Amino acid sequence: MDLQELVRTFNKLPRSPKTPSGLLDDHWHIAIRHVPLEPPGDLLHLVNPGSRYTHSEGPAQILPVEPATSRADVVLPMLLRSFVNNMGERDPRVTPRGPWSWGTGDEKLAKALEEKLKAAGVRNELCMIKVGDAKDMVIEEEVWARVCDGLKLLAAPNRCRKVQYCSRDCQKADWKEHKVICKYLAKDPSIGALDYYQNFAPHFPEAQELADEIGLSLPGQGSSSHGLSAPIRRLVITGKDWPENIMKLLGRGDRDMVDSIHKDTRIEILLRSPPGSPNYAMAAQLKLDENCPLWTPREASTGEEAELRKIRDMQGHIRRHMGSRSMSSITTQDMQTVLTANFAATWSQELPYYQYAVNSMDQGVRT
């Protein structure tokens, strides 16, 4: 696909200020990272700071290219291709999306890329690249550190990171004995939750037993990968989202991220989004509830009840504002009006409740 066709395809991608969950900003941080393997090269590293979802494109020779305008010539097609190719997602049910915004810590690259984006005919609102957001840069550094751990793992192949082998053949020869202790080595909290779920949980009897109980297909058992949302959602729906069960499927790593996803999922399930709502449509599209037992979530805690009341009150504000208009016609202008009319100077604090509320209301979204 040449650059012109790449731009045309990219410009047609749907975009939204929020990720499909409706909870996080659809903003991407751009960085160029050197790969310390053979042959050496550089990766275009993209991170969504809110979810810490990461994607790398390459390798290619990027950092040695001077000046910045020439470097931007290399980066531009890689950047567009990342979104056109859906970040490498192979599930055909997951629709490619364009970014709402993007940024980088490299001021020279940002300026050069802006010029290249305009010259290539990329939609105007994406021809501006935010520069130097310190929080995003820190998150990208942390995510890249985990990527580097993965690269080192390939160079010295052992999934538990406790045993080193001289080659993959040597590793395979030792696996029959090593797999007995790998289970215990995998308790290492440095192993990320997604890594644990995809590569360790399917081999552990207690995780397999729990998965069978809640009707969840573990990775490698014919399931589609939907990150951490699928196991956490299934645990919440079945009322089995106790810390020990979460640990059986996700290990001990990334506790802050896991707790955040768990909290958001609890609220979404307790709201019980109706057919026609974005939440219901997304779950149906991704088949998150396929083969799911009856919904028996645990009762809401006192804190969750307070959150649910705020969300339901927000739904009341939205309904009164919309009047006889269909919810399918709701716009960002309606959002601004609802928030500013009802909350004035504190409207920004109520934005998360608005997102919860509108995503759990029937908008006529087809599945």
N, C-alpha and C positions, 0 to 999 in steps of 0.2 A: 504494500500500500504506500503510494508516494505521499509527499507532504500535503499536497492539495486535497487528495481524497481523505487523508487523515484528519485534516481540519474540518472538512465538510461533515464527516462522521461525528467528530467530537462536538461540533456546534449543534448537532441534533440530539445529543444526550439530554435526558431530563435532569433538572437540577432542583434543589430545595435548600432553604437555609439550615434545615436540620437533617440528620441522618435518618434512615428509615424508621428507627425507634421513636423519632420525634423528640428525643431527650438531649441530643448532643449536637453541637454546631458542626456542619459539614465543611469544616476548614482543614486544609492540608498544609503541613510544613515540609518544605523542600530542602534537601541537603545532598551534597556530593560526598561520598565516602570511599576511601581507598580500600581495596580488598587485598589482604596480605597473603594471598595464595598464589599458586602457579597455574597459568600465567597471571601475573599481576595485572590489575585493572581497577576501574572505579565503578561504583554503583550510584544510580540515582535513587536516593532513599526518601520515600514518602511516608509521613506519619500523620494520622488523625489524632491530635493531642488529647481530645476528650476520651476516646476509647483506647488509645495507644495501638490501634490497628496499624500495621506496617506493611509496606510493599516495596520491593526493590526491583529496579529495571537495569539490565546490563548483564555482564560487565562491558565496559567500553573505556577508551582512553579519553578522559574528560579533564582531570586536574592539570595535566601537562599542557593543555591547549591554551594558547595566549593569542590575542587579548581576550577579554571577557566576552566580547561580541562573537568571537569564533567559538568560544566554549558554549555560548548560548545556542549556536547552530547545532551542536551535538546534543544538547540537553532537550531542545524543543520537541523533536519527534519522539524522544523517549518519554517525555512528560505526557504528551497527548496520548501516546500508545498505552500508557498505564491505565488510563480511564476507558479508552475505547475497548481495550481487552479485558475490562472488568477486574482489574487487579489480579489477573490470573485465576479468577473464580471459574470453575469448570461446570458448576451446576447451571443448566440452561434456564432454570426457573428464576434465577437471580438476575434482574435486569441491570445492565451497565448504567451508571449515573455519572454525570459531570460534577465537578466540585462547585461549591457555592463561592468559596474564596480560597486563596492560598498565600503562603508567605515563605520567607527564607531569612537566614541570618547573614547571607552574603549580599551586601549592598550592590556591589558591582554586577554580580550575576542577575540580581533583581532588575536593575536598570536595563541591562542588555536583553534580558528575556522579555521585558515589557515591549521593547522596540520590535523584537522578533515576532511576538504574539500579534501585535498590531499589523506588521507587514504581511504576516501569513493570513490575516483575515479572521482570526479568532474573535469570538463574540466580545463586544466592547467591555462588558462588565468583568471579564476575566483577563483584561489586558493591564490590570493593576495588581502588583505583588507587594504585600505587606512586608516591611523590613524590620528585623531586629526584635521580635517579641521574645523577651527573655524567658518567659515560662515555657513557651513552645520549644525554644532551643534546649532548655534543660531536659524536657521530656524526650526530645529526639535523641539527645546524648544517652539517656538511660535506656531507651529502646535499642539504640545501636549497640550498646554494650551487650545486650542480650543476643543480638544478631551475631556479634563477634564470638560469643560463647558457642553459638551454633556452628560457626565456621571452624572454630578450633575443634569442635566435636567431630566434624567431618575429617579433619586432618589426623585426629587420634580417636578412632571410632569406638565410643562406648556410650550408650544412652544414659547410664547411671552416673557417668562422669567420675567414677571412682577407680576404674580399672583401665589401664592403657594397653593397647595392642600395637604390634609392629605392622599389621596389615589387616584387611578385612577378612582374608582367609583364616588368619590366626584367630580373629574374633569369632568367626563362625565355628571353628573347631572347638572353642572353649564354651560356646553358648550353652550346651547341655548341662554343664556344671554351674556356669555363672548365673543362669536364670534363676537358680534356687535362692541365691543371695541378692539378686538384682532387686527383688521386691523390697527388701529392707533398705538397700542403698537408695532406692527411689524416694524414701521418706525425706530426703534432703530438701529443706525449704527453698534452696536456691533454684530448684526446678520449677519453671513457670506452670501455672494452672493448665493452660492449653496444651503444653507439651506433655504434662502428666496425663491429661484426659485422652489424648490421641495415642500416646506411645506406651503408657504404663497400665492404666486402668483396664484395658481389654485383656491383660494377661493375669489379673488378680482375681481369684475366685470370689472374694467378698464384693468386689465391684461388679462382677458379672451377675452375682445373685441379686444385688440391689437393682441393677439395670433390668433384669427379667421381671422383678417385682413391680416396677413402675412402667413397664412396657417400652423401655428405651433401648434402641440399637446402638451399641458402642461402636466407635470408629473401627472400620475394618470388618464390620458385620453387615455390610450392605446399606449402611446409613449414609446420609448426606451430612457433610460437616457444616454446622452453623455456629462455630465457635463455642463459647461457654454458655450461650443463651439456651441451647437445647437441653443440656442436663439440668441446669438450674431451674428452668421453667418446669420441667417434668417433676422435679423434686417438690417444687412449690405446689403444683396442681394436685399432687397426690398427698400433700400434707406431711411429707417425709423430709422436709428441708431442715433437718437438724444438723448442727456443726459436724457431727461424726459422719453423717451420710455425705455431706458436701465434700468432706476430706477423702472419703472412699473413692469418689469419682474425680476429684480435682487436685488431690494432694494438699500440701501445706503452703505452696508458693502463691505469690500475688494476692495476699489476703485483702488488701485495701480494694483492689479492683473487683475481686470476687464478692466482697461484702457489698460494694456499690451496685453491682449487677443484681445481686440477690434482693437488695432493698427495692430497687426499681421494679423487678419482676413481681415481688410480693404485691406491690401497689397495683400493677397492671392486672394481675390475676384476681385480686379482691374486687376490683372495679367490674369485672366480668363484662368486658366490652361486647356489645351486641353485633350481630351480622350487619354489614354495611359500614362499620367503623374501620378506620385505618389499622388499628391494632388487630382486629379480627381478620381483616383481609391479608395482612402480612403473615400472620400465623398460618392461615389457610394456604397461601401461596407457597410458603416454605415447608408446609406439611409438618409443622412443629408439634402438632397434637395427634399425629397419625399413630394408631394403635394405643392411644392413651386410655387408661382406666377412667372410671368416674371421677369427676372433679370433687375432691374432698380437702381443699386447702385448710390449713390451720386458721383459727379465728384471729381476727386482727388484734394486735396489741393496742394499748391505750394510745401510744404515739401514732400508730398507723391509723387508728380511728380518727384522730385529729387531722391527719393528712387527707384521709378520704372525705371528711366533712368539707375541707377547704376545696377539694376538687369538685365535689358535687355542688357546692355553692357557686363555684366558677361556671359549671355547666348551666346553672340557673341564670347567671348573668348573660351567658352566650345565647340561651334560648330567648330571653327577653329582648336582647338586642336584635336577633335575627327576625323575630316576629313571625310573619307569614312566609318569609323567604325560606327556601330549601337550604338545609345544611350543606348540600353539595355545592352551593355557590359561595361559601365562606371564603374570605380572602385575608391577606395580611393587613389590609386596611381595617377590616372588621376586628382583627386582633388588636390593633393599635387603639381603636375606638373603645372596645370593651375594657382594656387595661387602663387607659388614661381616664376614662369616664368614671370608673368605679374605684380606682386606687390612686389616682393623681400621682404625686411625687414618688410613691412606693411601688409603682407599676412594675419596675424591673424585678422586684423581689417576688412578684406573683407570676412571672412568666413561666416558670416550671409547672405551676399548677394549671396554667392555661394549656400548656402542651399536653399534660396528662388528660385534661378535660376534653379537649377537642379530638384527640386521637382515640378516645374511648366513646365517642358519640357517633350515631348512625349518620353517615354522610353519603350513603348510597354507593359506597365503593364496591365494585363487583369483584368476586373471587373467581 
